[in-house]
């Protein structure tokens, strides 16, 4: 039995220079946006625990979370997360579970705010850590 559908190969003609090499027609701004998107994607693939650890190294006094009572620095959050990691698994590697426990200890009311409150806080910490690490790269 033969298939009623045939695959079609779609080709796109790319401009070529005199050496028969494809010509890149992206503007410098487009190339910058592309490299920024790749950098953002690689940072998004980084675990939040690793990102917080990096932020604690490069910007220990920067606020990771701002609570109604006071801001929580990356150094404090990382230290509490290391303590939680030690209690959970006997190691000092900050994983997402240890980081969540540390946030529950640092942010009053986070435990009762439910999954949406935790998700918003984790997202905020990721943004703050990404900005701290990116700021350190630029210096």
C-alpha positions, 0 to 999 in steps of 0.5 A, spaced: 500 500 500 502 506 498 502 513 501 497 518 499 502 523 501 509 525 499 514 529 502 516 535 499 523 538 500 523 545 501 529 549 500 531 556 501 535 560 496 541 563 501 545 569 498 552 567 496 558 571 495 563 570 490 566 564 493 559 560 494 559 561 501 552 563 504 552 571 506 550 572 513 545 578 512 543 579 520 545 586 522 549 587 528 543 589 533 540 582 531 547 578 532 547 581 539 540 580 540 541 572 538 547 572 543 543 575 548 538 570 547 543 564 547 546 567 554 539 567 557 537 560 555 543 558 558 542 561 564 535 559 564 538 552 564 542 553 570 539 550 576 537 556 581 541 553 587 547 554 582 545 561 580 544 563 587 551 560 589 554 564 583 550 570 586 553 569 593 560 569 590 560 575 586 554 580 590 554 577 597 550 583 599 545 584 594 538 583 595 535 576 593 529 577 596 525 583 599 521 582 605 516 587 608 521 586 614 528 586 611 531 584 605 535 578 605 542 578 601 544 572 597 550 571 602 544 570 607 540 566 603 546 561 600 548 560 608 541 558 610 541 553 603 547 550 605 545 549 612 538 546 609 542 542 604 547 539 610 541 537 614 537 534 608 543 530 604 549 531 608 552 535 603 553 542 602 551 543 594 545 547 594 539 544 590 532 546 589 530 543 595 535 546 600 533 553 597 526 552 598 527 550 605 532 556 606 526 561 603 521 558 607 526 560 613 527 567 611 521 569 608 515 570 613 508 568 610 511 564 604 509 557 607 502 559 607 502 563 601 501 557 597 504 554 590 503 561 587 507 565 592 513 560 592 513 560 584 513 568 584 518 568 590 523 563 586 522 567 579 524 573 583 530 570 586 532 567 579 531 574 576 535 578 582 541 572 581 541 573 574 542 580 574 547 580 580 551 575 576 550 579 569 552 585 573 559 582 575 561 579 568 560 587 565 565 589 571 
